[in-house]
Amino acid sequence: MKLPSRSKSYMIPEYSLTGDLLSYITCGLQYRYQNKGALPPSKPVQRWFGEFIHGVMEESYNEWKYGKKEFPWDWKEDIRPIEDLIDLRLQVRGLYPHDEDLFFSINQPGMEMTLDDLNEHDHKKLASARAEKAINIWGKHLFPLIDASELLIKGIRPMPNQDKHKTRSNYYGINGVVDVLTSTKINRNDEQSSLYNYNNKIVQFIKNNLSEKSDSDDYEIIIDYKGMKRPPTKVLNPLSEDKWENHKQQILTYSWLRSKQEDSKNISAGIILYLNELVPSKEDLVLIKEEIRNNLTDVPEGIEFDEDIQLIEEWEEDEKAPNLSEEFKIARSIRFISVNEKEREKALEKFDNVVEDIESSLLKEMKGCKIQDAWKAEADNRTCLACDFKTFCKNNSDITKDFKIP
């Protein structure tokens, strides 16, 4: 009797929206070294703040959910312990902040300090200031709406262009983590609604931007935090990452993944909260000033922000940061993205194209092609200058030709 041989193992490649799609778009070769080669950046400060603010918001929501603590929260008593907890979690993973971003953890071994030793200067450190504003400005509007936080969603799609070249699999998986999923009835005329009486800024923002409203349908809204300033609406350098468009693609892909789950409702829109806008740094203000001058931003609009625009236009980099209105900062920190089938299909096609490029590069490398020949290295100057691999990246010789190892 002849026994059948075991079939070859079949693996479906899986790609994440942030870890793969956005990383590859930034630079293909950098993505290869950091994601596939497990070579993390030597100074992952941007990654630290993104993970820090996500952790702070999630932990704050849990504190609010089980304690129903009234807003505003006191920084020293309510917020700083959460910051310290998240900071320690990130330290275990090798992620540390810059000294000017966060007061060092008071819970480190051998540290003989308590909360009473913190002063106003520590409170004003950038990450702490942003965390406090994010909780006290958006927390009271966001937390009551949350149905689920840090929700993992997955889907599967056919591998693109299988007929043109050999592929590792007939399908590939997509996964992503939705920061916040909310469910509400969007009804402009329902003045008896508790959310309406609560004067919820997020609900009102959705009402003002949603083109199709219904008195009976439940809507789901996907909300994503970004530990960054609001990106420009246009990119002048073709090598620069178009973050404005990529963030839209991310929300649309999340909506498709969520729609494949059995308990999903009608997904009408997505909201992005750019939390750095609540406390902009001087670097942020320089970019905001440039974007306003060159008409590269959608906010501000309207005469109510004329005073803020004037303050920014007259501000010089060596001066103290202008005292911008809270309404201006809130308007810049929130973005509405409408979800429709046509736009969603465009987003999925873009994801397919990125997956095809990654798979093509992987197959080239598997056939013996050198890494730098198999992967594209196209990025703007800022990305290249901050890259750990610039000293030997031949594809960016113009950037690195004057670089000298100390």
C-alpha positions as CSV (number, residue, x, y, z in Angstrom):
1,M,0.0,0.0,0.0
2,K,1.4,3.3,-1.1
3,L,1.1,6.1,1.5
4,P,0.4,9.6,0.2
5,S,3.1,12.2,0.8
6,R,2.4,15.1,3.0
7,S,1.5,18.2,1.0
8,K,3.7,21.3,1.3
9,S,2.9,23.7,4.0
10,Y,0.7,26.6,2.9
11,M,1.1,30.0,4.5
12,I,-1.0,33.0,3.8
13,P,1.2,36.2,4.2
14,E,-0.3,38.7,6.6
15,Y,0.1,42.4,6.4
16,S,-0.8,45.2,8.8
17,L,-2.0,48.6,7.9
18,T,0.6,50.5,10.0
19,G,3.4,48.0,10.4
20,D,3.6,47.1,6.7
21,L,1.6,49.4,4.4
22,L,2.6,52.8,5.9
23,S,6.2,51.6,6.7
24,Y,6.7,50.4,3.1
25,I,5.4,53.6,1.6
26,T,7.9,55.6,3.7
27,C,10.8,53.6,2.2
28,G,10.9,50.1,0.9
29,L,14.5,49.4,1.8
30,Q,14.1,50.8,5.3
31,Y,11.0,48.6,5.7
32,R,13.0,45.6,4.7
33,Y,15.7,46.1,7.3
34,Q,13.4,47.2,10.2
35,N,10.3,44.9,9.6
36,K,11.7,41.9,7.8
37,G,15.2,42.1,9.2
38,A,14.1,42.9,12.7
39,L,16.5,45.8,12.9
40,P,14.6,48.5,14.9
41,P,15.6,52.1,14.6
42,S,18.3,53.2,17.1
43,K,16.3,56.3,18.2
44,P,12.6,55.4,17.9
45,V,11.3,58.7,19.5
46,Q,8.4,59.1,17.1
47,R,7.4,55.5,17.8
48,W,7.7,56.1,21.5
49,F,5.3,59.0,21.5
50,G,2.8,57.2,19.3
51,E,2.7,54.2,21.6
52,F,2.7,56.5,24.7
53,I,-0.3,58.5,23.7
54,H,-2.2,55.4,22.6
55,G,-1.5,53.7,25.9
56,V,-2.4,56.8,27.9
57,M,-5.7,57.2,26.1
58,E,-6.6,53.5,26.5
59,E,-5.7,53.4,30.2
60,S,-7.5,56.7,30.8
61,Y,-10.7,55.3,29.2
62,N,-10.5,52.2,31.5
63,E,-10.1,54.5,34.5
64,W,-13.1,56.5,33.4
65,K,-15.2,53.4,32.5
66,Y,-14.8,51.9,36.0
67,G,-14.6,55.0,38.0
68,K,-16.7,57.5,36.1
69,K,-14.4,60.3,37.2
70,E,-15.6,63.8,36.4
71,F,-13.6,66.0,34.0
72,P,-11.3,67.9,34.1
73,W,-8.7,65.5,35.5
74,D,-5.9,66.8,37.7
75,W,-2.5,66.2,36.1
76,K,-0.6,65.3,39.2
77,E,-3.2,63.2,40.9
78,D,-5.1,61.6,38.0
79,I,-2.9,61.7,34.8
80,R,0.7,61.5,35.9
81,P,0.3,57.9,37.5
82,I,-1.1,56.8,34.1
83,E,1.9,58.4,32.3
84,D,4.3,56.6,34.6
85,L,2.6,53.3,34.1
86,I,2.7,53.6,30.3
87,D,6.3,54.9,30.4
88,L,7.4,51.8,32.4
89,R,5.7,49.5,29.9
90,L,7.5,51.1,27.0
91,Q,10.9,50.9,28.8
92,V,10.5,47.2,29.0
93,R,10.3,47.2,25.2
94,G,13.4,49.4,24.9
95,L,11.5,52.6,24.1
96,Y,12.5,55.8,25.9
97,P,11.5,59.4,25.5
98,H,13.7,62.5,25.0
99,D,14.3,64.4,28.3
100,E,12.3,67.3,27.1
101,D,9.2,65.1,26.3
102,L,8.5,63.4,29.6
103,F,9.7,63.5,33.3
104,F,11.5,60.3,34.0
105,S,9.7,57.4,35.7
106,I,9.5,57.9,39.5
107,N,8.9,54.1,39.9
108,Q,12.4,53.1,38.7
109,P,14.5,50.9,41.1
110,G,16.4,53.1,43.5
111,M,14.4,56.2,42.7
112,E,13.6,58.0,46.0
113,M,11.0,60.4,44.5
114,T,7.2,60.7,44.8
115,L,4.5,62.6,43.0
116,D,5.0,65.5,45.4
117,D,8.5,66.0,44.0
118,L,7.0,66.9,40.5
119,N,6.8,70.6,39.8
120,E,5.2,72.9,37.2
121,H,8.2,72.5,34.9
122,D,7.7,68.7,34.7
123,H,4.1,69.3,34.0
124,K,4.9,71.4,31.0
125,K,7.1,68.8,29.3
126,L,5.7,68.2,25.8
127,A,4.3,64.6,26.1
128,S,2.8,65.3,29.5
129,A,1.1,68.5,28.3
130,R,-0.3,66.7,25.2
131,A,-1.6,63.8,27.3
132,E,-3.4,66.2,29.7
133,K,-5.0,68.1,26.9
134,A,-6.0,65.0,25.0
135,I,-7.8,63.6,28.1
136,N,-9.4,66.8,29.3
137,I,-10.4,68.1,25.8
138,W,-11.4,65.0,24.0
139,G,-11.9,62.5,26.8
140,K,-15.2,63.9,28.0
141,H,-16.7,63.7,24.5
142,L,-15.0,60.5,23.3
143,F,-15.2,58.1,26.3
144,P,-19.0,58.0,26.5
145,L,-19.2,57.0,22.8
146,I,-16.8,54.0,23.0
147,D,-18.2,50.6,22.2
148,A,-14.7,49.0,21.8
149,S,-11.1,50.1,22.1
150,E,-8.0,48.6,20.6
151,L,-10.2,46.3,18.5
152,L,-8.2,43.8,16.3
153,I,-9.9,43.3,12.9
154,K,-8.8,41.0,10.1
155,G,-9.7,40.2,6.6
156,I,-8.4,38.3,3.5
157,R,-8.0,39.3,-0.1
158,P,-6.9,37.6,-3.3
159,M,-3.2,38.0,-4.0
160,P,-2.9,40.7,-6.7
161,N,-1.7,39.8,-10.3
162,Q,-1.3,36.1,-9.8
163,D,-1.6,35.6,-13.6
164,K,1.5,37.8,-14.3
165,H,4.0,36.2,-12.0
166,K,4.5,33.5,-9.5
167,T,3.3,34.3,-5.9
168,R,3.8,32.7,-2.5
169,S,0.1,32.3,-2.0
170,N,-3.2,32.8,-3.7
171,Y,-4.4,35.1,-0.9
172,Y,-3.0,37.5,1.7
173,G,-4.3,38.7,5.0
174,I,-4.9,42.2,6.3
175,N,-5.0,43.1,10.0
176,G,-5.3,46.3,11.8
177,V,-6.1,47.6,15.3
178,V,-8.9,50.2,15.5
179,D,-8.2,52.6,18.3
180,V,-11.9,53.3,19.1
181,L,-15.1,52.0,17.6
182,T,-18.2,54.0,18.5
183,S,-21.9,53.3,17.8
184,T,-24.6,56.0,17.8
185,K,-27.7,57.3,16.0
186,I,-27.0,60.3,13.9
187,N,-30.2,62.3,14.1
188,R,-30.0,66.1,13.8
189,N,-33.5,66.6,15.0
190,D,-33.5,64.3,18.1
191,E,-33.2,67.0,20.8
192,Q,-34.3,64.5,23.4
193,S,-31.2,62.4,22.8
194,S,-28.9,62.2,25.8
195,L,-25.9,62.7,23.5
196,Y,-27.5,65.8,22.1
197,N,-28.2,67.2,25.6
198,Y,-24.6,66.3,26.5
199,N,-23.5,68.6,23.8
200,N,-20.9,66.1,22.5
201,K,-18.4,67.8,20.2
202,I,-17.7,64.6,18.3
203,V,-21.3,63.8,17.7
204,Q,-22.0,67.4,16.6
205,F,-18.9,67.3,14.3
206,I,-20.2,64.1,12.7
207,K,-23.7,65.6,12.3
208,N,-22.3,68.6,10.5
209,N,-20.2,66.6,8.1
210,L,-22.3,63.5,7.4
211,S,-24.1,63.8,4.1
212,E,-26.6,61.0,4.7
213,K,-28.6,61.0,7.9
214,S,-31.2,58.6,9.2
215,D,-33.6,58.6,12.1
216,S,-33.4,54.9,12.7
217,D,-30.2,53.4,11.5
218,D,-27.3,52.8,14.0
219,Y,-24.0,54.0,12.7
220,E,-20.5,52.9,13.6
221,I,-17.7,55.5,13.5
222,I,-14.1,54.5,13.5
223,I,-11.8,56.8,15.5
224,D,-8.1,56.8,15.2
225,Y,-5.5,58.7,17.3
226,K,-2.4,60.2,15.7
227,G,0.5,61.4,17.8
228,M,1.4,64.0,15.2
229,K,0.3,67.4,13.8
230,R,-2.3,67.6,11.1
231,P,-0.5,66.8,7.8
232,P,-0.6,69.1,4.7
233,T,-3.3,68.4,2.2
234,K,-0.8,68.5,-0.6
235,V,2.8,67.2,-0.9
236,L,5.1,69.2,-3.1
237,N,8.0,66.8,-3.1
238,P,7.0,63.6,-5.1
239,L,9.3,61.5,-2.8
240,S,7.6,62.6,0.4
241,E,5.0,60.4,2.0
242,D,1.5,61.8,1.4
243,K,0.3,61.3,5.0
244,W,-3.0,63.2,4.3
245,E,-4.0,60.6,1.7
246,N,-2.5,57.6,3.5
247,H,-4.5,58.3,6.7
248,K,-7.6,58.4,4.6
249,Q,-6.7,55.1,3.0
250,Q,-6.1,53.6,6.5
251,I,-9.6,54.6,7.7
252,L,-11.3,53.3,4.6
253,T,-9.4,50.0,4.8
254,Y,-10.4,49.7,8.5
255,S,-14.0,50.2,7.5
256,W,-13.8,47.4,4.9
257,L,-12.3,45.0,7.5
258,R,-14.9,46.0,10.1
259,S,-17.7,45.5,7.5
260,K,-16.7,41.8,7.2
261,Q,-17.4,41.1,10.8
262,E,-20.9,39.7,11.7
263,D,-21.7,42.2,14.4
264,S,-20.8,45.3,12.4
265,K,-23.3,48.1,11.6
266,N,-23.4,50.6,8.8
267,I,-20.0,52.3,8.9
268,S,-20.7,55.9,7.8
269,A,-17.5,57.7,8.6
270,G,-14.1,57.8,10.3
271,I,-12.6,60.4,12.6
272,I,-8.9,61.1,13.0
273,L,-7.7,63.0,16.1
274,Y,-4.3,64.7,15.6
275,L,-3.4,65.1,19.2
276,N,-0.2,67.1,18.7
277,E,-2.3,70.0,17.5
278,L,-3.6,70.5,21.1
279,V,-0.1,71.5,22.2
280,P,1.9,72.3,19.1
281,S,5.7,72.4,19.4
282,K,7.8,75.2,17.8
283,E,8.7,72.8,15.0
284,D,4.9,72.2,14.4
285,L,4.2,75.9,14.4
286,V,6.9,76.5,11.8
287,L,5.2,73.9,9.5
288,I,1.7,75.2,10.2
289,K,2.9,78.8,9.3
290,E,4.4,77.5,6.1
291,E,1.2,75.5,5.2
292,I,-1.1,78.5,5.8
293,R,1.2,80.7,3.7
294,N,1.2,78.2,0.8
295,N,-2.4,77.2,1.1
296,L,-1.5,73.6,2.0
297,T,-4.0,73.1,4.8
298,D,-7.8,72.8,5.1
299,V,-7.9,74.4,8.6
300,P,-8.2,77.2,9.4
301,E,-11.2,78.4,7.5
302,G,-13.7,81.1,8.5
303,I,-13.3,84.5,10.1
304,E,-13.5,83.1,13.6
305,F,-9.8,82.1,13.2
306,D,-8.5,85.3,11.8
307,E,-6.9,86.3,15.1
308,D,-5.1,82.9,15.3
309,I,-3.9,83.2,11.7
310,Q,-2.5,86.6,12.4
311,L,-0.7,85.4,15.5
312,I,0.9,82.5,13.6
313,E,1.9,84.7,10.6
314,E,3.5,87.3,12.9
315,W,5.3,84.8,15.1
316,E,9.0,84.2,14.7
317,E,10.8,81.0,15.5
318,D,13.0,82.5,18.2
319,E,10.0,84.0,20.0
320,K,7.7,82.4,22.6
321,A,4.9,80.3,21.1
322,P,1.8,82.3,20.3
323,N,-1.3,81.9,22.6
324,L,-3.7,80.3,20.1
325,S,-7.3,79.8,21.0
326,E,-8.6,76.4,22.1
327,E,-11.2,76.5,19.4
328,F,-8.5,76.8,16.7
329,K,-6.5,73.9,18.2
330,I,-9.6,71.7,18.4
331,A,-10.6,72.5,14.8
332,R,-7.1,71.4,13.6
333,S,-7.0,68.3,15.8
334,I,-10.1,66.6,14.4
335,R,-10.6,65.4,10.8
336,F,-13.7,63.8,9.2
337,I,-13.4,61.1,6.6
338,S,-16.6,60.0,4.7
339,V,-16.8,56.3,4.0
340,N,-18.4,55.1,0.7
341,E,-17.9,52.0,-1.4
342,K,-16.1,53.7,-4.3
343,E,-13.5,55.4,-2.2
344,R,-13.1,52.2,-0.2
345,E,-12.3,50.2,-3.3
346,K,-9.6,52.7,-4.3
347,A,-8.0,52.3,-0.9
348,L,-8.1,48.5,-1.2
349,E,-6.5,48.7,-4.6
350,K,-3.7,50.8,-3.2
351,F,-3.1,48.2,-0.5
352,D,-3.1,45.5,-3.2
353,N,-0.4,47.4,-5.1
354,V,1.8,47.8,-2.0
355,V,1.4,44.1,-1.2
356,E,2.4,43.2,-4.8
357,D,5.5,45.4,-4.6
358,I,6.5,43.7,-1.2
359,E,5.9,40.2,-2.5
360,S,7.8,41.0,-5.7
361,S,10.8,42.2,-3.7
362,L,10.6,39.2,-1.4
363,L,10.6,36.8,-4.3
364,K,13.6,38.5,-5.9
365,E,15.6,38.2,-2.7
366,M,14.6,34.5,-2.3
367,K,16.0,33.9,-5.8
368,G,19.4,35.3,-4.8
369,C,19.0,39.0,-5.6
370,K,21.0,41.3,-3.3
371,I,18.8,43.2,-0.7
372,Q,19.6,46.7,-2.1
373,D,18.8,45.5,-5.6
374,A,15.6,43.8,-4.6
375,W,14.0,46.6,-2.6
376,K,13.2,50.2,-3.6
377,A,14.8,53.0,-1.6
378,E,12.8,56.1,-2.3
379,A,12.3,58.7,0.4
380,D,12.5,62.4,1.1
381,N,15.6,64.0,2.6
382,R,14.2,64.1,6.1
383,T,13.6,60.4,6.2
384,C,17.0,59.6,4.7
385,L,18.9,61.8,7.1
386,A,17.3,60.1,10.1
387,C,17.7,56.6,8.7
388,D,20.2,54.2,10.4
389,F,21.1,52.7,7.1
390,K,22.1,55.9,5.3
391,T,25.8,55.1,5.5
392,F,25.6,52.2,3.1
393,C,22.4,52.9,1.1
394,K,23.7,53.3,-2.4
395,N,20.3,54.4,-3.6
396,N,20.6,57.6,-1.6
397,S,24.1,58.5,-2.5
398,D,23.1,62.2,-3.1
399,I,22.0,62.4,0.5
400,T,24.9,60.6,2.1
401,K,27.8,61.6,0.0
402,D,28.8,64.3,2.5
403,F,28.1,62.2,5.5
404,K,31.2,61.3,7.5
405,I,31.5,58.8,10.3
406,P,32.8,60.6,13.4
